Amino acid sequence: MAHLIETMAYTGQTPWHGLGEQLPKKQAIEVWAQAAGMDWQIKESPVHFAIDAPSHVSMFGSSPEQKVLYRSDTNTALSVVSNRYQVVQPMEVLEFYRDLTEYAGFELETAGVLKGGRKFWALARTGKATVLKGTDVINGYVLLATSCDGSLATVAMPTTVRVVCNNTLSIAVSGSEQAVKVSHRSNFDADAVKQRLGIAVSQWDQFMYEMKVLSERKVNVKEANRYFETLLSSNSTDVVPALGHKSHLKLVNGPADNIIPNERAYKKLQAMYNGQGRGAELTAAKDTAWGLLCAVTEFVDHERQARSSENRVDSAWFGNGAQMKQKALEQALQLVA
């Protein structure tokens, strides 16, 4: 498949990943479904297979414990899953936001299909916003995503976007869960998810308080370098064994297991923190723990090596990139603990 993102739509400014088709604001859910390529259904079929036999004999078998999921519009097979697998339809993801956009002031901003239909998602702005020192604006969002291949539970997640650079970061107040997850072994109950999600969204004020504390925590050069070293050393895709290769950076007083961070990533993070990153010179970010965190989120969303922009989207929201940003948040909060 040439692209992970099959189709996508957005309103307002071009999304941080630079992908998709622009829509006017305040469009109906049905318009979003068509523009985002989510106006199809996931169909099911029993698993049948051909059995090797003499050329003049046709033999077939079946697997009663499994089913094939396929697209209603193209008949393209998406996955083979257990009969217990509970499907969430693309339109259900958009319908989740109908009452929120009509009555609660939410605005859909992006929605689309990943991996040819194996994942799909929608992102809506909640209307909450905070300004850190100076002009560093943070907006609140809710992301709902799911899959039909077992790679992702149905996830409703409060998240933030830093306006100056379009970086994304999941809301996770210390000691709390940042997302509501529904296994595909259970039915997706949108109302129940909204009730649970409301608790997480209500943590916005506490989360932004912690971000303000980060913006007031000055860090020195040694602390900044150690922050990036520790982060990269804990991230399996950004480390390599210390085999003496000149292309990788050896840590000073680093981890005892002789694992070192990728030099390109380390230098890029340093450069972005020290002024090359978008918004790095803003008062809230310059020489602060908030600036360290922003360098990481921008690196993951915009600069981290990936096969394509589509792969970067998938990683930044659902994969290793999302984990890296969460680890960066935890490390930054340790600086103010």
N, C-alpha and C positions, 0 to 999 in steps of 0.2 A: 504494500500500500504506500503510495507516494507521500501522503500527508497524514499525520495523526489527527489533525483537526479537519473533519469532513466539512463542516459548516459552522458559522458563528455569526452573531449579530451583536451590535452594541449601540448605545446612545452616548451623546456628549463627546468628550475628547477620545482620541484613539487610545485603546487599552495599552497597558504597559508592554504587552507582547506584540503590539502592532499588527494584530490580525483581525479579520472580520469585516462585515458589511454594516455601514452606519444606518441607524433608524432615527426618525424624529422622536423626541421624548414623549412619554405618556401614551404609548401605544397599547392596544388591547392585547390580551394574552394570545388570542388567535393569530394576530399579526406577528407576534414574537415567534410563535411556533413555526410559521412558514419561513420567516426570515432567518431563523436560527437553525433551520433544517431539522426541527423536532416534531414535524407533523406526520409521523408514521408510528406504527405500533410494533411491539415485539411479539411475534407469534411463536407457538410451540409445536413441535412435532416429535413423535417417537423416534428413537434411534434404530435405524436399520442398516445392515452392512452386508456386502457381498462376501461369499465364502469361496475360497479357491476350490475349483472342481474341474472335471474334464470339460473341454470346450463346448460340448453339446448339452451340458447340463447347467441350468441356472439355479443357484442355491443362495438363500439369503437367511440372515439371522437377525435377531433383535436384542436390545438391551433394555429390559423393562424398568430398570432402576434409574435410567437416564433419559434426557430429552434434549433435542436440538432447539436452540433459540435462533430465530432469523427475522430479518426486517420485512415488514409487510410491503414496503414500496419497491424493493429490489430483489426480494427473496434471497438476499445474501446471508449465509450462515454466520452467526456471531459467536456462538459458543456451544459446548456440550456440558450440561450441568445435571445435577441430581434432580430427581423428580420432586424433591422437597424444596427446591429453589423457588423463592417467591420473587416474581418479577415486579419491578417498578417501571412504569411506562414513561417515555420522554415527556408526554403531556402532563403527567402527574407532577413532575418537577416544576413545570411552569405554573400549574394550578395551585401549587403550594403558596404562591405569592399573590394569588388573585385578591383575596380579602385584605392582605397586607398592603397592596398597592392601591386598592379602592378605598380603604377605610383607615389605614394606619399610617399613611404618609410615606410608605416605602416607594422606591422607584427602581424598576429593573434597569440595569446598566449593561450587563453582558449575559449571553446564554449561548450554548453551542454543544456540538457533538465531537467527542474525541474518539480516536481509534476506530473510525468508521461506524460508530454506533455502540461500541462496547462500553463507553463512558459518556455521560452527558451531565450538564450542570447549568445553573443559573446563579447570577450574583446580583443582589439588590442593595441599594443604598438605604440605610435606615433613617437618615435625617440627623443622626448624631454627629457632632463635630467638635473638635477641640483645637485650640491654637497654643502651641508651646511657645517658649520665649521668642519674641519677634513675630515672624510670619510663617512659622512651621506648622502647617495645617494638617490635621489628621481626621479623616472621615471614617464613619462606621458602616460596615456592610454585613450582610448575611449571605453565605454561600451554601447552596444545596447541591449535592452531587451524588451520583450513584453509578453502578455498573451492571452489566448483565453477563459478565464472564468470571465473577468471583474475585476480581482484583480489588474491589472496593465495596465496603458496606455502603448503605445509604447514609450520608453524612450531612448534617446541618451544622454549620460552623460560623460563629461570629468572627469577623476579620476586619482589619483596618487597611486603609490605603493612605500613604503619605503623599499628599498632593504634589509636592515639588518634584517628585521622581516616580510617582506611581508604584512605589514599592508596596508589597502586600505582607501583612503579618497577622497571624491568628491571635485572637484575644485569649489569653490564658492567665488569669489571676493566680498568684502563688497558691498552690495547694488545691486547685480546682481543675475540673475537666474543661477543655476548651471547645468540645464538640459533642453533639448528640449523635450517636451511631445506632443504626437499626440493622441487625443482621438480615441477610436474605433468607434465613430460616423463619423469619417472622413477617407478618403482614405490616406494610408501611401505613401507619396511622398518622396522617398529616396533623390533625388537631393535637394529638398527644405529643408529637414532636415539637410543635409550636409552644405548648405549655412548658416543656422541658427547656426549650431553647430560650424562652423568656427569662429564665433564671440567669443563663449565661449572658444574654444581651444586657441584662440589668447590671452586670459587672463592669459595664463600660466606664463608669466614673472611677471605680477602684483601679481598673487597668490604666486609665489615663493619668491617674494620680501617680502610679508607679513610673509611667513614662516621663512625667514631669520631674520626678526625683532623679531619674537617669539623666535628664537634661541639665540638672544642677550638680551632678557628680563629675568633677574635673578628674581627668586621668593623665598620667605622665607617659612619656614615650615607652618606658619599660613595661608599664601596665598594659598599654595598647598592644605592644608586640606579643606579650605573653598571652593576651586574650585571643589573638588570632592563631598563635601556635597551638594553644590548648584546643581551640575549636577544630582546627584542621586535623589535629592528631586524633580526635575522637570521631572523625567522619571517615568512614571506610573508603569512600570513593575518591577522597582527596588525599590519600596517603599511599606510600609505597614502602616496601622494606628497605632499610638502609644498606644498600649494596655497593655504596661508594660511587653511585652515579653523580656526575657533576651537575646534572640538570635538576637535582633536588636538594632542598635545604636541610642541613643537619641542625637539629635543635641543640641549643646550649642549655644544659640542665633539663633536658627534655625527658620524655617518658622512658622508663627503664626498659621497655620491650623493644627498643631500637626501631620505633616507627617514626617516620618524619613526614611533615606535610608537603604537599605539592608546592614547588617554588613559585610557579606561575600564580596560583591562587593566593599564596601568601603575599607576594609583591603587589598583586592587584588590589587586595584588601587594604594593604598599607597605603597605597597610592590614593584609593578612593576615600579613605578616612582622612588623609592628609591634604585634601583639597580637590582631588579630581572627581570625586563623587558629586552627584547632583544634590545641592543643598548642604554640602559638607562645610561650607563657610557660614552657614546660618548660625546665629548665636546659640541656639539650642543644641546644635550638633558639634560645633568646633571644640575639640579637645575635651569631649565629654563621653560618658558611657552611652548616652543616646546616639552619639555619632558613631561609636563602635557598632552598635546594633544596626544602624541605618546602612553602614558600609556593607554589612553581611547581607541584609535584605536586598540591597541593590545588586550586589554581586550574584546572588542566587537568581533573581528575577531577570537580570539583564546581561550579565557577563560570564556566568559560569559555563564552562564548556559543555556543549550538548550537540547532538546530531542535527537538531533543527530547533526553530523557535517553538514548534509544536511540542517537541520533547521537553523543552524547558518549562512550558506551561504545566504539563503533566507532573513533572518533578516538583516544581515550586509549590503546587497546591496539594498534591496527593502523595508524592514520593520522597526521595532522599533529600531534595531541596527543602521541602516543608520541614523535615526532621532537623535539617541543619539550622534553619531559622529558629525553630523552637529551642534548640540547644543554645543558640546565640542569645536568645532572650533569657534563658535560665542563667547563663554565665554573666550577662550584664546585671541581672538582679542580684547576683552574688556580690557584685562590687558595691552595692548599697545596703547589703544585709547588715 
